[in-house]
Amino acid sequence: MSKKKLLIHEVFRKAEEETGKKTKNGLSAYLWAYFDERFPEYITDKTLSRYYDTFIRDNGDRNIDVDILDKFSAYVGYKDFADFSRTFVKKDDDANKTTVKISVDKDEESISELLSNIIINITNEQNFKMPEFMKKNGMGIMEMALVICLVTGSVVFSHPKNKTYGFAGMLPSMECMYWNGSEYKLVDCNDKNPRFDKKIPMDKDNLQFFKRILRKDTLTYENAVGKTWYSKYNGEVEFFTKDGTDPDTGRELRKSTPLMLEKYAFQHSDSIEVE
């Protein structure tokens, strides 16, 4: 809403408070008498009625002389229209400020506790309008608040025990990985499960490409020589898809050679015939 339109609303609102009248004609007549007494023949009741129709009834707009705007501003308690435009604050607090407060028991140790004592104040200019995409999707005040939090990244949650939490403190830290016997899997760095006691910092390349080859009989000279790696420990040989370290033994891997593949990977025709 423009400052000019706000001013007209304030002029008629004050007239209604002073007279108890609610009709356009009654309010316009009162205002005409007020201004005519101080500025004879300055404005007519018909002009005031047209202002009411345009700005209040029809929610429209029209040009108004700056001198009239200054006198209207003085009527509602301001030095002039410039002063009104700079300092006016609508008295209807519900139109400007919405407070959302969520409280839970102090002894509750859960994510809900992190949300205790949240107070979100949203103060809007008089011309604030809800974005169209929020209207179309039926977003309420809480959804709007969360959108603002996510976009600005500036919301933190206060806790009675002098701790401060952000969104990062509420989410698992998936920056670690563990070896499940055949490949690496992501795991929460803070996970205390004994299964993951050997978790290590996440390595994107190893997470995606480092795997143990479970079917050694599928290896051939074409797909394995120079393209796979092996680890030999206590007579056992394991083949892997990427260079690195054997997660189970800690031994450095070596590039697969024709001899190692023939001895430990290929299915020999004579062994098949014996079977």
PyMOL commands that set and color helices and strands:
alter all, ss='L'
color gray80, all
select helices_A, chain A and resi 3-19+24-38+45-57+66-75+81-87+93-96+111-114+132-136+141-152+167-170+194-196+204-209+216-218+221-224+258-264+269-274
alter helices_A, ss='H'
color red, helices_A
select strands_A, chain A and resi 97-102+118-123+157-159+163-165+176-179+184-187+200-201+229-233+236-240+254-255
alter strands_A, ss='S'
color yellow, strands_A
deselect
rebuild
show_as cartoon
